[in-house]
Structures are given as structure tokens and as C-alpha cells.
Amino acid sequence: MTFAVIQMVSQDDVQANLVTAYRLLEQAASKGAKLVVLPENFVAIGHVNPAALGQAEALGTGPVLLWLSRSAQALGLWIVAGTIPLPPDDQPHAKPRACCLVISDKGERVARYDKLHLFNADVDDRQGSYREGDHYAAGQDIVVVDTPVGRLGLTVCYDLRFPELYTALREAGAELIAAPSAFTAITGEAHWDILIRARAIETQCYILAAAQGGLHPRGRETWGHSAIIDPWGRILEESSTGEAVIVGQRDTVQQQELRKRMPITQHRRFGFTTLPLPGAS
């Protein structure tokens, strides 16, 4: 059960990013991966008009969805497509969501997750202020999907700071959780490693943390350090910055034994809701 996470340094040129992503997907396939996670904003980061990108895809005139389908088929991969701006399926002219798609090796879309928690925060870096909500609407649903490497929960970046989402995914049967991300250099240095390891420990899931890692348009800098974390919280593989392809394998017996020896889902004393609060969208 081999999987991979890809690290990129995406720019605002969609076609150039797709060329880079395909080259890295080829490397993952050559290493035996069956499922690959691309980072958040792999198509374009810092693009001035994400709504236009999303609307073109929704109307069938954009390059990304067709590229995803063809790439998955050509390489025999399941692709967790980081995020792309995409409006709701039935509202092509609506405000886009930060959408994570799962594409099967047949080129078919098998799942869609719209990022629940939008990054509206001030950071002491060159950009200073991040207002994701100005460009995107928040999602409303948790998503878990069956894949060749196990039952996969979907999250994106800022979601890592909300452990209740990860608990809900575990309760929904997740065995692995994807976390395509674009953490800033400052927040990443402070919190990235702690968060991805904590989410693995709390859920007893593999965390597939695919990140952006480098310099982007308009002075944005991301932390990188993409990693694969096992259910005990160990870092199995990790990169630093720049492009990277890291590969790992799921040990199903070890994971099952851990969950049996320490049955945290049975020990939980606090209830929670698996749905976002009213008005979250």
C-alpha cells in the first residue's frame, strides 16, 4: 500500500504548474505509489483572480479538470488534487470553494472536499494579512473516501488547527488523512510539525501532509517540510523546501494493533458534532 506526497513551489502560471506537477507525479508513479497527494494551490498560488479560474473549470473551458483525468489515467494513479478554486457543482457562477478533488486511476472524480476553515489571519511576514474568505466560500461537509491504500479523510491546511474535524473523520472510518497545505514560513516553523504529528496521534491515522515550500509571487513564502506521519506520530519521511516527492507505505497490521491496544475511540468521554456550525458556509 504505497502512497506519496508531493511538494511544489507553485507560481501564478497555471500551465507551468501543471507541467511541473505532472513531472513530479511521474516520479511518484515510478516509485510504486498508487495514490499521490498534491499540495494546496498546486494549480496557482497568488493568482489575482481565482474566481475566473474556477468559473472556467466549472463551465468546461479550463485546463485543470481535464488534465487531472488524463494524468490519473496515463500514470495509473489516484490523485488527491491539493486544492483548486471551484464553485459548487450546480452553481458555476457562484463564489469558488477551495476544493480538493480525488481522481481515480480511471480518471473519474470519486470525491470532492471543500475546505471548511478559511485562513483569515494576520501574520508577521512580508504579506502581513491573509484573507482567504475574500476570495472563497467555506465548505460544509466532511468527506471520507475509499481508496486503494485505505479509507481516506480529506482536509486542507488551516483545517489542521481544528482537531474536532479530524476526530469526526476518524469516527467516519478514516485510516489515512490527507492534508494538502501552504503554511506560511512563520506559522509553519512554529506549528507545522506539532500539528501534523498531533493529528496523527489523536486519530491513529496516517497523515499525508503535502505542502508548498518556497518563494511565490508577491513576496509570499511557504514553509514546506512535507511529511508522512504514521499513526504513532512518527515522521516516516520528510522533505525541507523546494520540490520533493516522498513515498511511504501503510502497515495495516501495525495500525490495527495500535488501535486495539489503545482504543481511544471507545475511551472518549466528550461528544462532538460531525457537521459544521450553522452559518459556516
N, C-alpha and C positions, 0 to 999 in steps of 0.2 A: 504494500500500500504506500507507494511513493508519491510525494507531493512536493511542490516547490513554491517559493515566494520570490517575486521579482522586485528589485529596487531600481528606480529610474530617477533621472533629473529632468523631468519634463519641462518644456518651454511652451510658448503660446502658438507654435506652428503645429497644427493638427496632423498634417501628413507626415512631417518629420518624426513626430512622436509615434505614429503608427509604424513607421519603418523600424524605429528603434525597438518598439515593443515586440514586433514580430521576430527580430533577430534574437532577443532575449528569450522569447517563447521557444524558438528553435533550440536554444541551448538547454532549456529545461526539458524539452522532449528528448533530446539526445542523452540526457542523464537518467532517463527512465520515468520521469514524472507522468502521472496520469491526470493530475489536477494541478493547476497553477493559479496563484493569486497575483493580480496586478495591483499597483498602488492606487491610492486615491488620486483623482485628477490626472490619470495617466494620459488622457487624450490631450489635455491642455491645462496648464496651470497659469493663473494670472490673466486669462483671456478676458478682454474688456466686455464681451457680450455673450455670456453663457446661455442666455435665453435664446439667442439666434441659433446657436449650435444645437440646442435641444429641440427647437421647433423644426429645424431641417431634418433631424433624425426622425422625429415623430411623423413628419409628412413624407418620409421615404426618400428624401433628396440628399441626406447627409451620408458621409462615408463610413461612419463608425460601426453601425449595426451590421452592415453587410460585411465589413472587414472582420468583425468578431466571428460571424458564422463561417466564413470561408477559412479563417485561420484555425478555428477549432477542428474543422473537417480535415484540412490539409495536414495538420500536425497530430491528429488523433488525441487531442487534449480536451479536458474540461477546463474552461476558463472562468475564473471569478474576476469579472471585469471592473476592478477597482471602483471608480465612480465616473459616470458621465452625466452631464446635465440632460435630463429627460422629463418632459411633463407627464402627467398621468396618461395612461393608455387611451382613455376615452376623451381627453381634453388636450388636443395638440397645441392649442394656443394659450394654455394656462402657464402659470409660473413654473419653471422646472423644479424637479427634485434632484438632490444629489443621489443618483441612482446606481446601485450595484446590481449588475445582472450576472446570472450564472448560465453559461452556454455549454451544452453537452458536446461530446466529441462527434455528434451527428450534425452539429451546427444549429441545434434547436435551443431556444430560450426555455429554461426549466424553472427559473426563479427570478424574482425581482424584489430587491430590498431598497426602500427609500430611507435615507439617513434620518434617524429620529431626532438627534440632538445637533443643533446647528451652532457653529462656533462664532459666537458674538462676544468678543472679549478684547481687552487691551493688553498688549504685550510690549515689554520694554526692548523692542528691536527696531530696525530701520523702518519697517512698515508701521509699527505702532498700534494700529487698530485693525481688527478683523471683524467684519460684519457679514457673515455668511447669509444671514436672514434677509439682507437687502437683495440678494440675487436668487435665493432658493426658498421654496416652501418645505416645511418639515414633513417627514413621513408619518404614518400612523400605525404600522403593523410590525410585529416581529416575524422573522422568516427563518425557517429551518428546512433544509432540502436534502434528500438522499443523493449521495454521490458514490463513485467507485471507491473512494477512500473512507467512507463513513458518512454519518449524518452530520451535516454542516450547518452551523448557525452563522448568520450574516450580521456584521456590524461595520461601522466606519469611524475611524479616527476619534473625534471628540466623544463618541459613544463609550470609549474606554473609561471615562471618568464616572460612569453610571453603572455600578455593579448590579443594580436590580435588573437591568436589561440582560446581563449575562446569566444571572440566576434564572430568569424566565426562559432563556434559550436552553439551559441545562434541563429545566423542567419539561421542555418540549422535546427532549431527546437528543440534544446536540452532543456529539462526541469530539468534534473539532469546531473551532470558531475562527472565521476569517476576520481580520481587522486591517483592511487597506487604509493607509493613513498618509498624512502630510503634516506631521507635527512641526512646529516652528523649532529653530535651533535652540532657542532659550527654554521653551516648555519641554522639548524633548530631552535636553540634557538634565533637566530637573526631575522629570517624572516618567519618561517613556519606559525605561527598563522596569521600574517599580510597578507600573500599571499593567504591562503585558504579563508579567510574572504573577502578579496578584490575581488577575482574572483567570489565569490557568489554574492556580491553586484553589481558588474558590469554586470553580466549576468542575475540576478534574477533567478538563478538556485540553486538547492541543490547541494552541493559539498560533495562527498563521498570520504574522504581522508584516505585511508588505508596505514599505514606506517610500516616500520621496526623500532624496538625500543629497542636497547640494544647493547651488545658486540658481535662481529663477528670475524671470522678468521683474522689473521694477523693485529690485533690491530684496526680494523675498529669499530667505534662506531656510531650508528644512534640515531636520536632524539626521534622517536616515536610520542606520542601525536596525535594518530589517532583521527579523529573527523568527525562529521556530522554537516554541516553548512546549515542553511536554507536560502531562497532567500533574506532575510533582513540582512544577515550577522551574525545572532545569532548562537552561538555554542549550538546545541541541546544536543549533547553528546560528551564526550572527555575522552580519556584514558591518561596515563602517559607513563611509559615504561614497558617492558615485554609483555607477551602475553595478548591479550584482544579481546573480542567480544562486539561491541557496536551496538545497534539497534535503528533505528528511523523510523518514518512514514512520508510520504508525505501528506501534506494538500493541495489538488489540488485547493480547493476553495480559500484558503488564497493566494496561489501563483498567481492564475488568477486575483484576486482582486488587488494585488500589481502591477502586470504588467499593469492593466487597469488604476490604479491611477497614476502610474509613467511610462508612455510608452517610456522608454529610447531608444528603437529601432527606434521609429519614430522621436525622437529628435536628433539622431546622425547626425553630420554635416560633419564628415570625412569619406571618403570611405576607403576601405581596400580590399585586395585580399584574397580569401579563399584557395589559393594554395601556397605552399612553393615557395621561390625564386628559380630561375634556379641554378642547381648545388647543391641543398640542400642534395641530396642523396649521 
